[in-house]
Amino acid sequence: MLEKSVDGAPSIISSDKLRQLYTTMLKCRILESHVRKFSGVSSWKGREAVATAAAIDLQLHDAIVAFPSTVIPSFLRGTALQSVLDSHSAAQKLNKSQAECALATGIAYARSVENKESVTVAFLSDSPERYDGGREALRFAGEHKLPILYLYGGPLPDAMQAYAYGFPLIPVDGNDVVAVYRVAHECLVRARQGGGPSMIAHSGCSRNGAPAKNDPILKMERYLSRKGLFTDELKLRTIREFEKAIAASRKASGSRKIQQESLQVCIV
């Protein structure tokens, strides 16, 4: 949790939360490395900071919509590891990137009708502002103050277009998990309080499966080291225990191949 200052505004992030952000990113990297050995799912390697920071504090009644499909959202939602390795909690096929924002917005609208406290986090593969359908979905979300956080890699729309949507559009370094967490936390609090949607445009993340030059996990290790919170033992213990959990889950399920080749969107 973010610690609170006297006036109630977030001030610093606790040491426990910082370690949790790091170990969760590390687990995401390990998990996806296993999945890519057995299936053709799109890689999120290098994007662990964005995924972890936006999803780590979500509640059971919240939703994640992710493009392209990956096991990472299911894992971050707390799905049992064996189930994550076998299949997604829910998925459907999508072929056109211009439909992503519309689908995510529709899900946010439907879930908000069912549960006023529910928020939706949408990881988009491209800027929704590039397509007519995406712009219409953003205007709809703004007009109805939908509780949704959009995230995509790329530049922000121009100032006039951003103003037309009626909600914040925020640039952030996608390799800096602390920066993304601070922004995402504020956006999700705003959504839960009825303030409506927000959009984060993250830069610097890998889009081809290879880690960016400024790898988010290594960057976080340096950050934690400066604060006296990182040790090699923490890293090795996390890797050792998570690899053991993956091995046990595979043995229990008897799964040799993860059937996800046709999936392009994950909804959990």
Secondary structure in CASP SS format (residue, H / E / C, confidence):
PFRMAT SS
TARGET T0000
AUTHOR 0000-0000-0000
METHOD secondary structure of the structure
MODEL  1
M C 1.00
L E 1.00
E E 1.00
K E 1.00
S C 1.00
V C 1.00
D C 1.00
G C 1.00
A C 1.00
P E 1.00
S E 1.00
I E 1.00
I E 1.00
S C 1.00
S H 1.00
D H 1.00
K H 1.00
L H 1.00
R H 1.00
Q H 1.00
L H 1.00
Y H 1.00
T H 1.00
T H 1.00
M H 1.00
L H 1.00
K H 1.00
C H 1.00
R H 1.00
I H 1.00
L H 1.00
E H 1.00
S H 1.00
H H 1.00
V H 1.00
R H 1.00
K H 1.00
F H 1.00
S C 1.00
G C 1.00
V C 1.00
S C 1.00
S C 1.00
W C 1.00
K C 1.00
G C 1.00
R C 1.00
E H 1.00
A H 1.00
V H 1.00
A H 1.00
T H 1.00
A H 1.00
A H 1.00
A H 1.00
I C 1.00
D C 1.00
L C 1.00
Q C 1.00
L C 1.00
H C 1.00
D C 1.00
A E 1.00
I E 1.00
V E 1.00
A E 1.00
F C 1.00
P C 1.00
S C 1.00
T C 1.00
V C 1.00
I H 1.00
P H 1.00
S H 1.00
F H 1.00
L H 1.00
R C 1.00
G C 1.00
T C 1.00
A C 1.00
L H 1.00
Q H 1.00
S H 1.00
V H 1.00
L H 1.00
D H 1.00
S C 1.00
H C 1.00
S C 1.00
A C 1.00
A E 1.00
Q E 1.00
K C 1.00
L C 1.00
N C 1.00
K C 1.00
S H 1.00
Q H 1.00
A H 1.00
E H 1.00
C H 1.00
A H 1.00
L H 1.00
A H 1.00
T H 1.00
G H 1.00
I H 1.00
A H 1.00
Y H 1.00
A H 1.00
R H 1.00
S H 1.00
V H 1.00
E H 1.00
N C 1.00
K C 1.00
E C 1.00
S C 1.00
V C 1.00
T E 1.00
V E 1.00
A E 1.00
F E 1.00
L C 1.00
S C 1.00
D C 1.00
S C 1.00
P H 1.00
E H 1.00
R H 1.00
Y C 1.00
D H 1.00
G H 1.00
G H 1.00
R H 1.00
E H 1.00
A H 1.00
L H 1.00
R H 1.00
F H 1.00
A H 1.00
G H 1.00
E H 1.00
H C 1.00
K C 1.00
L C 1.00
P C 1.00
I E 1.00
L E 1.00
Y E 1.00
L E 1.00
Y E 1.00
G E 1.00
G C 1.00
P C 1.00
L C 1.00
P C 1.00
D C 1.00
A H 1.00
M H 1.00
Q H 1.00
A H 1.00
Y H 1.00
A H 1.00
Y H 1.00
G C 1.00
F C 1.00
P C 1.00
L E 1.00
I E 1.00
P E 1.00
V E 1.00
D E 1.00
G C 1.00
N C 1.00
D C 1.00
V H 1.00
V H 1.00
A H 1.00
V H 1.00
Y H 1.00
R H 1.00
V H 1.00
A H 1.00
H H 1.00
E H 1.00
C H 1.00
L H 1.00
V H 1.00
R H 1.00
A H 1.00
R H 1.00
Q C 1.00
G C 1.00
G C 1.00
G C 1.00
P C 1.00
S E 1.00
M E 1.00
I E 1.00
A E 1.00
H E 1.00
S E 1.00
G C 1.00
C C 1.00
S C 1.00
R C 1.00
N C 1.00
G C 1.00
A C 1.00
P C 1.00
A C 1.00
K C 1.00
N C 1.00
D C 1.00
P H 1.00
I H 1.00
L H 1.00
K H 1.00
M H 1.00
E H 1.00
R H 1.00
Y H 1.00
L H 1.00
S H 1.00
R H 1.00
K C 1.00
G C 1.00
L C 1.00
F C 1.00
T C 1.00
D H 1.00
E H 1.00
L H 1.00
K H 1.00
L H 1.00
R H 1.00
T H 1.00
I H 1.00
R H 1.00
E H 1.00
F H 1.00
E H 1.00
K H 1.00
A H 1.00
I H 1.00
A H 1.00
A H 1.00
S H 1.00
R H 1.00
K H 1.00
A H 1.00
S H 1.00
G C 1.00
S C 1.00
R C 1.00
K C 1.00
I C 1.00
Q C 1.00
Q C 1.00
E C 1.00
S C 1.00
L C 1.00
Q C 1.00
V E 1.00
C E 1.00
I E 1.00
V C 1.00
END
